[in-house]
Amino acid sequence: MKAKVYRNLHKKCFSVVDLATGRVAAHQLQVVLKDASFRVSEAGRQRVLRTRNKNVHAYVRGELLKTNFNFPDCEPREAWYNPYKVKTFVDKETNEPVKSASLVMLAPGKIFYWT
């Protein structure tokens, strides 16, 4: 299933939106996506900066996989996003923008990715 995934601040998990229906299909503590892209709506980010109220404007989009997926042997990179500090998702070590990845695992407080 093609999905977009965002952090749900109220439920303290991830919301998985089925792109075919546009509806939330699940709430999960961990999500794995392949062929993923990292998206940030600049208008939504500006609204957060202006109002200081959080809204859903950043997410990861890709093909949803089962969480018991066999991960690659190589070490993953870690990404992060904070609308008050950066404009896009960025690599934790280099602060370079992260636009896409072949595999992404979203876990509580963490975003791991493989290129």
N, C-alpha and C positions, 0 to 999 in steps of 0.2 A: 504494500500500500504506500503510495506517495503521501507524505505528510509534512506538516510544519510543526515544530515543537518549540514551545516557549515556557519559561519558568512561571509557574502559577504562585504568586506571592501569598494568596489567601489560603490555598490548600497545602502549601509547602511541598510541592511536587512539580512535575512537568505535565503540561497539557499537550495532548497529541491531537492535532486537527487533521482529519482526512481531507486531502485536497480535492477529491472527487465530489464530496458533499459540502465541504466548508464547515462541517460540524465537529465539535470535540468528540473524538472516538474513545479516548481513554485518558486517565490520569495515572502516571507512573512515576516511581522513584528513580528509575534508571531507563534510559532510552538509547538505542543504537541505530544509527542511520548510515546508509552507504550512499555514495555519490552526492555528498551534501554540499550545500552552499549556505553561507552565513549572510543574513540580511538584516539591515537596520534602516528603518524609515527615518529619513532626516527630519521630516515634518513632525513625526512623533517624538523624536529626540529633542527638537526645539521646544515642543510643548512641555516636556518634562523640565527642561531648563527654565522655561518661563514660569510655570505654575508650581514647580517643585512637587508635583503629584506624579507618581509612577503610572505608566500605561503600557499596554502591550505594543511595542514598536520594534522589538528585536527578536529574531528567531532563527532557528536552523531548519533548513528544508532538505528533504531527501527521501530515500526509500527506507521504510521502517523494517528493521530486522528483529529477530527474537534476541532477547538479552543473553541467552546462553550460546551466542555466536562465538566461534573460535577466532580469537584476535590474532593479528600478525605477531611474529616473533620480535619485531623491532620495537623499540621504545616509542611510546606516543609523545606527541607535543601537547602542551597545555595552552588553551586560549582563555581569554576573559573579556568581559565587556562591562563598562560602567559609563552611563551617558554623561556623567559630570566630568569624566577624565579623558575619554576617548570618543571618536566619532564612529568607529567600527569595532568589530571583534578584532582583538590583537593577540599575537603570540606572547605568552607570559615572560619568556626570556628576552626576546628581541624587540618587543613592542611593535613589530611589523604587522600590518593588516593581514588578517586571514580571511580570504574570500571563499575558498572551497577546500574540500578534503575528500579523499576516497572513502574514509570511514570516520565516524564521529561517535563518541560515547558521552552522553550527558548523565552525570551522577550528581548527588547532592553537593552543591557548591563547586563543582568541577566540570570542565569541558575538555575532554581529551580528543585529539585528532591525529589521524595518520594521513600523509599525503600520498 
